[in-house]
Amino acid sequence: MGDRKQPPEHTGADLRSSRYEDCDLREAVFVDCSLEKATLRDVSLKHSAIDDVSFADAKVHNANFEKATLDDVTFGHSTIRNATFEKATLEDVALREATVRNADLSGVSVTDAKLDGAKFTDVSLVDVVIEDAVITGLVINGVNIEELVRGAKKG
């Protein structure tokens, strides 16, 4: 059996507007990188470590972040479709004004999230734990979550 290639490691890289298509980036490490306006299509980032990275205005389609660790990451104004974040750990993650469609977030642990203005449609949120999040204008499957929470607190 052949040796598996060493996972990619990017530190301080300017990867703006780059394209990753049909890539195996399992266990990759991205630290202090810009992937703004990047396109990620049919990409596996399973078990990856992603720290201090901007995916602002990116297009993320058919991506697998299963069991990845994302810390200080922004997806602001990004489009995320057909993606899985199953059992991933997200800390200090911003999805401001992002559009997330047909995504699996089962078992995700989210801490210190900025979800204001994000729109989630057809997402699986089974066993998701969210702590300390900004939810102003957050919409999940057509429901304004801020209003829902506000109503629950009154009741």
C-alpha positions as CSV (number, residue, x, y, z in Angstrom):
1,M,0.0,0.0,0.0
2,G,1.4,3.4,-1.0
3,D,2.1,6.2,1.4
4,R,-0.5,8.9,1.7
5,K,0.7,12.3,0.7
6,Q,1.4,14.7,3.5
7,P,-1.7,17.0,4.0
8,P,-1.2,20.6,2.8
9,E,-0.2,23.3,5.2
10,H,-0.7,27.0,4.5
11,T,0.4,29.7,6.9
12,G,0.1,33.4,6.1
13,A,-0.9,32.6,2.5
14,D,-2.9,35.0,0.3
15,L,-5.2,32.7,-1.5
16,R,-7.8,35.2,-2.5
17,S,-9.9,34.3,-5.6
18,S,-8.2,30.9,-5.8
19,R,-10.1,27.8,-7.0
20,Y,-10.1,24.4,-5.3
21,E,-12.0,21.9,-7.3
22,D,-12.2,18.1,-6.8
23,C,-9.5,18.3,-4.1
24,D,-8.6,16.1,-1.2
25,L,-7.5,18.5,1.6
26,R,-8.2,16.1,4.5
27,E,-6.2,17.1,7.6
28,A,-5.0,20.3,5.9
29,V,-3.8,23.2,8.1
30,F,-4.7,26.7,7.2
31,V,-3.4,29.5,9.5
32,D,-3.7,33.2,9.0
33,C,-4.8,32.9,5.4
34,S,-7.1,34.8,3.1
35,L,-9.4,32.7,0.9
36,E,-11.7,35.7,0.2
37,K,-13.7,35.3,-3.0
38,A,-12.3,31.8,-3.4
39,T,-14.2,28.9,-4.9
40,L,-14.2,25.6,-3.2
41,R,-16.1,22.9,-5.1
42,D,-16.1,19.1,-4.4
43,V,-13.5,19.6,-1.7
44,S,-12.8,17.4,1.4
45,L,-11.5,19.3,4.4
46,K,-12.3,16.5,6.9
47,H,-10.3,16.7,10.1
48,S,-8.7,20.0,9.0
49,A,-7.4,22.7,11.3
50,I,-8.5,26.1,10.0
51,D,-7.4,29.1,12.2
52,D,-7.7,32.8,11.5
53,V,-8.9,32.4,7.9
54,S,-11.3,34.5,5.9
55,F,-13.6,32.9,3.4
56,A,-15.5,36.2,2.9
57,D,-17.5,36.3,-0.3
58,A,-16.4,32.8,-1.1
59,K,-18.4,30.1,-3.0
60,V,-18.3,26.8,-1.1
61,H,-20.2,24.0,-2.9
62,N,-20.1,20.3,-2.1
63,A,-17.5,20.7,0.6
64,N,-16.9,18.4,3.5
65,F,-15.7,20.0,6.8
66,E,-16.6,16.9,8.9
67,K,-14.8,16.9,12.2
68,A,-12.8,19.9,11.2
69,T,-11.8,22.6,13.7
70,L,-12.5,26.2,12.7
71,D,-11.3,28.9,15.0
72,D,-11.5,32.7,14.2
73,V,-12.9,32.0,10.7
74,T,-15.3,34.2,8.7
75,F,-17.7,33.2,6.0
76,G,-19.2,36.7,5.7
77,H,-21.4,37.2,2.6
78,S,-20.4,33.7,1.4
79,T,-22.6,31.1,-0.3
80,I,-22.3,27.6,1.2
81,R,-24.3,24.8,-0.6
82,N,-24.4,21.1,-0.2
83,A,-21.8,21.1,2.5
84,T,-21.3,19.1,5.6
85,F,-19.8,20.3,8.9
86,E,-20.9,17.2,10.8
87,K,-19.3,17.1,14.3
88,A,-17.1,20.0,13.5
89,T,-16.0,22.5,16.1
90,L,-16.6,26.2,15.3
91,E,-15.2,28.8,17.7
92,D,-15.3,32.6,17.0
93,V,-16.9,32.0,13.6
94,A,-18.7,34.7,11.6
95,L,-21.4,33.8,9.0
96,R,-22.7,37.4,8.7
97,E,-25.0,37.7,5.8
98,A,-24.0,34.3,4.5
99,T,-26.4,32.0,2.7
100,V,-26.2,28.3,3.7
101,R,-28.4,25.9,1.7
102,N,-28.7,22.1,2.0
103,A,-26.0,21.7,4.6
104,D,-25.5,19.1,7.4
105,L,-24.4,20.7,10.7
106,S,-25.3,17.6,12.8
107,G,-23.4,17.5,16.1
108,V,-21.6,20.8,15.5
109,S,-20.4,22.7,18.5
110,V,-20.5,26.5,18.0
111,T,-19.0,29.0,20.4
112,D,-18.9,32.8,20.0
113,A,-20.6,32.9,16.6
114,K,-21.7,35.9,14.6
115,L,-24.8,34.7,12.7
116,D,-26.4,38.1,12.1
117,G,-28.2,38.3,8.8
118,A,-27.4,34.7,7.8
119,K,-29.9,32.6,6.0
120,F,-30.0,28.8,6.5
121,T,-32.3,26.8,4.2
122,D,-32.7,23.0,4.2
123,V,-30.1,22.4,6.9
124,S,-29.8,19.6,9.4
125,L,-29.2,21.0,12.9
126,V,-29.6,17.7,14.9
127,D,-27.6,17.9,18.2
128,V,-26.1,21.3,17.4
129,V,-25.0,23.3,20.4
130,I,-24.6,27.1,20.0
131,E,-23.2,29.2,22.9
132,D,-22.8,32.9,22.9
133,A,-24.1,33.9,19.4
134,V,-25.2,37.1,17.7
135,I,-28.4,36.1,16.0
136,T,-29.9,39.5,14.8
137,G,-31.7,38.8,11.6
138,L,-30.8,35.1,11.5
139,V,-33.3,33.1,9.4
140,I,-33.5,29.3,9.5
141,N,-35.9,27.7,7.1
142,G,-37.9,30.9,6.8
143,V,-38.1,31.5,10.6
144,N,-36.5,34.6,12.1
145,I,-34.7,33.1,15.1
146,E,-34.2,36.3,17.0
147,E,-38.0,36.9,17.0
148,L,-38.6,33.2,18.0
149,V,-36.1,33.5,21.0
150,R,-37.5,36.9,22.0
151,G,-41.1,35.3,22.0
152,A,-39.9,32.3,24.0
153,K,-38.3,34.6,26.7
154,K,-41.6,36.5,27.1
155,G,-43.6,33.3,27.5
